[in-house]
Amino acid sequence: MKITVTRSGKVACELTLAKLRGKDWEIKYLLTDPKHRGEKLAARALARAEHLADRRGWRLIGLVDPDRTGLTKDQIVGWLKRHGFAHDWYAFGPNWRKRVLIRTPRPSGDSARFV
């Protein structure tokens, strides 16, 4: 599932969610066009994903794997924490657990304003 934010009719930021299992969805991809960095477009895309997750009762899972063209791992972790994610262990399989950032769904009155 893709969530996009446009500027002048072109995609300036894209966030992709991929279903893991049950109501768990991973933030698979988040990229902002370098021309539009600093405009809070990633925060806008994440707010849309959070709104959707809250409405549907989904947990959002953030695996931090920077591609060396944007933020560092520490910057991404800090950004996700500021957006309500917290470190926890996630079982990807019977013998594979990894420490990730997880955001649990908020009650309908507590969700971020959809932007």
N, C-alpha and C positions, 0 to 999 in steps of 0.2 A: 504494500500500500504506500503510495507516494503522497506527500504533503508538500506543496510548493508555495512559494511567495514570489510574486512577480513585480518587476519594475519596468515601466514602459512597454508592457506586453511581452516581456521576456522573463524566463525563469531566472531569478537572482539567488534563490536559496531552495534547496531540496532536501527533505528529510524522508527516508524510507524506513518503514516498519516491516518486519518479517515475523510471522507467527512462529513461536517456538513450540508450545503445546498448551492446551487448555486456554486459559485467559492470559497467558504470558506472551508478550510481544517484545522483540528486540529492536532497538534503534540500530539498524543495520548500516545506515549511511546518513551523513549530514554534511552538506557542503554549501558554502556561500561563495558566490562569484567574487573573486578578489576585488573587483571594482566596487562592490557593495559591502565589503567588510566594515564593521563599525556602525552599521545602521540598525543593529539589533534584529536583523531578519531571521537569524537562527533562533533567537528567543521567541519570535513570533511563530515560527514553524513548530517549535517545541510546545508552545502554549496551545496550538491547535491539536497536536498529538495528545497532550495532557487532557484537554477538554474531551476529546473522543474517548480516551482511556477511562476517564471518570464516568462518562455516560454509559460505557459498556462494561465497566467493572474489570478492566484489564490492568495488569501490572506491566510497567515498562522496564525493560532490562537494558542497561547501558554497558556494553563491553567497550572499553577504551583502547582503541588501536589507531593512533594518529598516523597520517600518511606523509608527514614531514612537509606539508605545504601550508599548514595552518597552525593551529594551536598545538602546544606540547601536551603530553599525557597529563602532567600536573595541572595545566590550565583547563583542560577538558574536565578532569575530575572536579576541580573547584567550581566550574561553571555548572555542572550537573548537580552538585551538592547545593548550590545556591537556588536551584530550581526544584528542590525537594527530594532529590535522590539520596540514598544512603548506602554505604557499603554493606554487603551481605554475601553469603555463599549461595551459589545457584548450582543445582545438579543438572547438568546437561545430558547425563546418561548414568547408568548404574555405577560406573566406576570413574566418572569424570565430573568433578566439582571445580568451580572457579569462583574467585572473589570478583564480584561485579557491583555495579551500582543499580539499585532497584528503587522504583517509585511505585508505591501502592496507590490504588484508586482512592480518591477523596469522596466523601459524601457530596451529593449534588450541590449543597449550599456552600461548600468549601472549595470548589474547583476554581482554577484560575479563569479570569475573564477571557473569553474567546476573542482573539484579535485577528 
